[in-house]
Amino acid sequence: MLYNWLYPLHTEFSFLNVFRYQSFRIIYAAVTAFLIAFILAPWLIRKLQEIKLGQQIRNDGPKSHLAKSGTPTMGGLLILFAVVLSTLLWADITKPYVWLVLAAMVGFGAIGFADDYLKFIKRQSKGLSASQKFAAQVAIASAIAITLYFLPGYTTKLSVPFFKNFTPDLGWFYIVFAVLVIVGSSNAVNLTDGLDGLAIGPVMITALAYTIVAYVAGHRLMSDYLLIPHIENAGEIAVFTAAILGSSLGFLWFNTYPASVFMGDVGSLPLGAALGTVAVISKHELLLLLVGGVFVIEAVSVIFQVVSFKSRGKRIFLMAPIHHHFEMKGWEEPKVVVRLWIIAILLALLSLSTLKLR
């Protein structure tokens, strides 16, 4: 909104010309989101404590986690608020992509809120059923994918990392593919959110990587030079991913070990969906498998564990997702978190190299 309100005045006040530059707005979206999250977090934590909105810990997990029982959850509300407000302030809100990524964030946030509300406020231990949650996710993701499909100028061609001439056109199947990316990303982040600071670290790293990807994809000269699809106005979603980065930093201040607050489904589901939607809009869907490799590893570990146990009656890991496996082997929680962050950083660097290696 600041861009839409203030930039038109640059002819009278030349210093307002700075709002024209996406790089300026990207930086200040991150800073604004960080300040919102950092300043409001103590107030939110106190409110969550007052209503006794604490996390319930599984008895079959690592025994060290029992001390976390009662830690305030639903802190993802803070991330949601900071991202949405910062994006509205610094992005060009006349661009449809901005509203699509916000719709993903708010829509999946509503699903996560309903699930957390039933579990922690209504004391219904399972919250939303798996089928209810999945159906709601597919419905929102389908609405986003169909909107993209019919947007003028939007292509259904798939960009494949490391290949500059191999861009298969998925046609109408692209809608199904986009839904899989958004829903899969949402649930992968949700599965990763099991240790203090574990999920939010790779979220920040992925958000930073896609800030660069979206900015480059929206820049005609850069995208042409790097031989990647040019997406008109995609640079505006870099403002959104920067807001995710900033709000996540603010949240991490209080979520780092030992955590003062957990994000809950109201945080993990929308963050994953938002990153998936950004990957789809920027036409770097497959790159998400690499840059978000930690999320993929976590999700795959759960799938393998379930399939193995149901088919053979045996477990592959001591406990799934895989971060619990390492805990059960004796790794201390901070060590598991930091090592997975290191892997996330290396995967992000490798993913960014694909912009040039084609």
C-alpha positions in Angstrom: 0.0 0.0 0.0 2.9 2.4 0.7 4.0 1.9 -2.9 0.5 2.6 -4.3 0.0 5.6 -2.0 3.4 7.2 -2.0 5.1 6.4 -5.3 2.6 8.5 -7.3 3.8 11.5 -5.3 7.4 11.1 -6.4 7.0 13.9 -9.0 6.5 16.3 -6.2 8.7 14.7 -3.6 11.7 13.2 -5.4 12.8 11.1 -2.4 9.6 9.0 -2.8 11.1 7.6 -6.0 12.8 5.0 -3.8 9.5 3.1 -3.6 9.9 2.3 -7.3 12.7 -0.1 -6.6 11.7 -3.6 -5.6 15.0 -4.2 -3.9 14.2 -1.3 -1.5 10.8 -2.7 -0.7 12.1 -6.3 -0.4 14.6 -5.2 2.3 12.1 -3.1 4.3 9.4 -5.8 4.0 11.8 -8.1 5.8 12.7 -5.5 8.4 9.1 -4.6 9.0 7.9 -8.2 9.4 10.8 -8.8 11.9 9.9 -5.8 14.0 6.2 -6.8 14.1 7.0 -10.3 15.2 9.7 -9.4 17.6 7.7 -6.6 19.3 4.4 -8.5 19.5 5.8 -11.9 20.5 6.1 -11.3 24.3 2.5 -10.0 24.4 1.2 -13.0 22.5 3.1 -15.5 24.6 1.6 -13.9 27.8 -1.9 -14.2 26.3 -1.3 -17.8 25.3 -0.1 -18.6 28.8 -3.1 -16.8 30.4 -5.5 -19.1 28.5 -3.3 -22.1 29.2 -2.9 -22.8 25.6 0.0 -25.3 26.0 1.5 -28.0 23.9 0.7 -31.6 24.8 3.7 -33.9 24.5 3.6 -37.5 23.2 4.5 -40.1 25.8 6.2 -42.4 23.1 8.7 -39.7 22.0 12.1 -38.7 23.4 11.8 -38.3 27.2 13.6 -35.0 27.1 10.5 -33.5 25.4 8.3 -34.1 28.5 9.7 -30.9 30.0 8.2 -29.0 27.1 4.7 -29.8 28.2 2.6 -26.7 28.6 4.8 -24.5 26.4 2.5 -22.0 24.6 1.6 -23.0 21.1 -0.3 -21.3 18.1 2.6 -18.8 17.9 2.2 -19.1 14.1 -0.6 -16.4 14.5 2.3 -14.0 15.0 4.0 -15.1 11.7 0.7 -14.8 9.8 0.0 -11.3 11.0 3.5 -10.1 10.4 3.7 -11.5 6.9 0.3 -10.3 5.8 0.7 -6.8 7.2 4.3 -6.3 5.9 3.3 -7.6 2.4 0.3 -5.3 2.2 2.5 -2.3 3.3 5.4 -2.9 0.9 4.1 -4.8 -2.1 2.3 -3.4 -5.2 -1.2 -4.6 -4.2 -2.5 -4.1 -7.8 -0.6 -7.3 -8.9 -2.7 -10.5 -8.8 0.3 -12.7 -7.7 0.5 -10.8 -4.4 -3.1 -11.7 -3.6 -2.6 -15.3 -4.6 0.3 -15.8 -2.2 -1.6 -14.0 0.5 -4.6 -16.2 -0.2 -2.4 -19.3 0.3 -1.1 -18.0 3.5 -4.4 -17.0 5.0 -6.3 -20.0 3.7 -4.0 -22.6 5.0 -3.6 -20.5 8.2 -7.3 -20.8 8.7 -7.0 -24.6 8.4 -4.2 -24.7 10.9 -6.1 -22.4 13.2 -9.2 -24.6 13.1 -7.0 -27.7 13.8 -5.2 -26.0 16.7 -8.4 -24.5 18.1 -10.1 -27.9 18.3 -7.0 -29.6 19.8 -5.9 -27.0 22.3 -9.0 -24.9 23.1 -11.9 -27.4 22.6 -9.6 -30.2 23.9 -10.4 -32.5 21.0 -7.2 -34.5 21.0 -7.0 -35.1 17.2 -8.3 -31.7 16.0 -9.5 -31.9 12.4 -9.6 -35.4 11.0 -7.0 -36.2 8.3 -9.6 -36.3 5.6 -11.1 -32.9 6.7 -7.7 -31.3 6.7 -6.7 -32.8 3.4 -9.9 -31.9 1.7 -9.7 -28.2 2.8 -6.0 -28.0 1.7 -6.9 -29.4 -1.8 -9.8 -27.0 -2.1 -7.7 -23.9 -1.4 -4.8 -25.1 -3.5 -7.1 -26.0 -6.4 -8.6 -22.5 -6.3 -5.1 -21.0 -6.5 -4.0 -23.3 -9.3 -7.1 -22.8 -11.4 -6.8 -19.0 -11.0 -3.2 -19.2 -12.2 -4.1 -21.4 -15.1 -6.6 -18.8 -16.4 -4.4 -15.8 -15.8 -3.5 -14.1 -19.1 0.1 -14.8 -20.1 0.7 -17.5 -17.5 2.4 -20.6 -18.9 1.9 -24.2 -18.0 5.4 -25.1 -19.1 7.6 -26.8 -16.5 11.1 -25.4 -15.8 13.5 -28.3 -15.1 16.7 -27.5 -13.2 19.9 -27.8 -15.1 18.1 -27.9 -18.5 17.5 -24.8 -20.5 15.6 -26.3 -23.5 13.6 -29.1 -21.8 10.4 -27.3 -20.7 7.5 -29.8 -21.0 4.0 -28.2 -21.3 1.7 -29.9 -18.8 -1.5 -28.3 -20.2 -4.5 -28.7 -17.9 -2.6 -31.3 -15.8 -0.6 -28.4 -14.5 -3.5 -27.6 -12.2 -3.1 -31.1 -10.6 0.6 -30.6 -10.4 0.4 -27.2 -8.8 -2.0 -28.6 -6.2 0.4 -31.4 -5.4 3.2 -28.9 -4.9 1.3 -26.6 -2.6 -0.4 -29.3 -0.5 2.8 -31.4 -0.4 4.9 -28.4 0.7 2.4 -27.5 3.4 2.4 -30.9 5.0 6.2 -31.4 4.7 6.8 -28.2 6.7 4.2 -29.4 9.2 6.0 -32.7 9.7 9.3 -31.0 10.2 7.9 -28.8 13.0 8.9 -31.1 15.8 11.9 -29.5 17.5 12.7 -26.1 18.8 13.7 -23.9 15.8 13.9 -26.9 13.4 11.2 -26.0 10.9 11.6 -22.2 11.1 15.3 -22.4 10.1 14.8 -24.1 6.8 11.7 -22.0 6.2 13.9 -18.9 6.4 16.6 -20.4 4.1 14.0 -21.4 1.5 12.3 -18.0 1.7 15.6 -16.3 1.1 16.4 -18.6 -1.8 13.0 -17.9 -3.4 13.3 -14.2 -2.8 16.3 -14.3 -5.1 14.5 -16.6 -7.6 11.4 -14.5 -7.7 13.3 -11.3 -8.1 15.4 -12.7 -11.0 12.3 -14.3 -12.6 10.5 -10.9 -12.6 13.5 -9.0 -14.0 13.6 -9.1 -17.8 17.3 -8.7 -18.3 18.4 -11.1 -15.5 15.9 -13.8 -16.5 16.9 -13.6 -20.2 20.6 -13.7 -19.3 20.1 -16.8 -17.1 17.7 -18.4 -19.6 15.0 -18.9 -17.0 11.3 -18.1 -17.6 10.5 -14.4 -17.2 7.3 -14.0 -15.1 5.9 -10.5 -15.4 5.5 -8.9 -11.9 6.9 -12.0 -10.2 9.3 -9.6 -8.4 6.4 -8.5 -6.2 6.2 -11.9 -4.6 9.9 -11.4 -3.5 8.5 -8.8 -1.2 6.2 -11.5 0.3 9.0 -14.1 0.7 11.2 -11.4 2.3 8.3 -10.8 4.8 8.4 -14.5 5.6 12.1 -14.3 6.2 11.8 -11.3 8.5 8.8 -12.6 10.5 10.5 -16.0 10.9 13.6 -14.3 12.3 11.5 -12.5 14.8 9.7 -15.7 15.7 13.0 -17.7 16.0 14.2 -15.3 18.7 11.5 -16.9 20.9 11.4 -20.3 19.3 15.0 -21.1 19.6 16.0 -23.8 22.1 14.6 -23.9 24.7 11.5 -22.6 23.0 9.2 -20.0 24.7 6.5 -20.7 22.1 5.7 -23.2 19.3 4.2 -22.2 16.0 1.5 -24.9 15.8 -0.3 -25.9 12.7 -1.5 -22.3 12.3 2.1 -21.5 11.5 3.6 -24.6 9.8 0.7 -25.3 7.3 0.5 -21.7 5.8 4.3 -21.3 5.7 4.6 -24.5 3.7 1.7 -23.6 1.4 3.1 -20.1 0.9 6.5 -21.5 -0.2 4.8 -24.0 -2.5 2.7 -21.2 -4.1 5.7 -19.0 -4.6 7.5 -22.0 -6.3 4.6 -22.4 -8.6 4.2 -18.7 -9.5 8.0 -18.3 -10.1 8.0 -21.4 -12.4 10.6 -23.1 -10.2 8.4 -25.8 -8.8 10.9 -28.7 -9.1 13.6 -26.5 -7.5 11.6 -26.7 -4.2 12.5 -30.4 -3.9 16.1 -29.3 -3.7 16.0 -26.0 -1.8 13.5 -27.5 0.6 15.3 -30.8 0.8 15.1 -31.0 4.6 11.3 -30.9 4.3 11.4 -33.6 1.7 13.7 -35.8 3.8 11.3 -35.4 6.8 8.2 -36.2 4.8 9.8 -39.2 3.0 11.0 -40.6 6.3 7.4 -40.7 7.5 6.2 -42.3 4.3 8.9 -45.0 4.4 8.2 -45.7 8.1 4.5 -46.1 7.6 4.8 -48.2 4.4 7.5 -50.4 6.0 5.5 -51.0 9.2 2.3 -51.8 7.4 3.8 -54.1 4.8 6.5 -55.8 6.8 5.6 -55.0 10.4 9.1 -53.5 10.8 10.3 -49.9 11.4 13.1 -48.4 9.3 13.7 -45.6 11.9 13.6 -45.7 15.7 11.0 -43.0 15.3 9.7 -40.8 12.5 10.0 -38.1 11.3 13.7 -38.6 11.0 14.7 -35.8 13.5 13.2 -38.0 16.3 15.3 -40.9 15.0 18.5 -39.0 15.6 17.2 -37.9 19.1 16.5 -41.6 19.9 20.1 -42.4 18.9 21.4 -40.0 21.5 21.9 -36.7 19.6 21.0 -33.7 21.7 18.1 -31.5 20.3 20.2 -28.4 19.4 22.7 -30.7 17.5 19.9 -32.2 15.4 18.5 -28.8 14.6 21.8 -27.1 13.7 23.0 -30.0 11.6 19.7 -30.0 9.6 20.1 -26.2 9.2 23.5 -26.8 7.7 22.1 -29.3 5.3 19.3 -26.8 4.4 21.9 -24.0 3.7 24.0 -26.3 1.5 20.9 -27.4 -0.5 19.9 -23.8 -0.9 23.3 -22.8 -2.3 23.1 -25.8 -4.7 19.7 -24.8 -5.8 20.7 -21.3 -6.6 23.6 -22.6 -8.7 21.0 -24.1 -11.0 20.0 -20.6 -12.1 23.3 -20.5 -13.9 24.1 -24.1 -14.6 21.8 -25.0 -17.5 
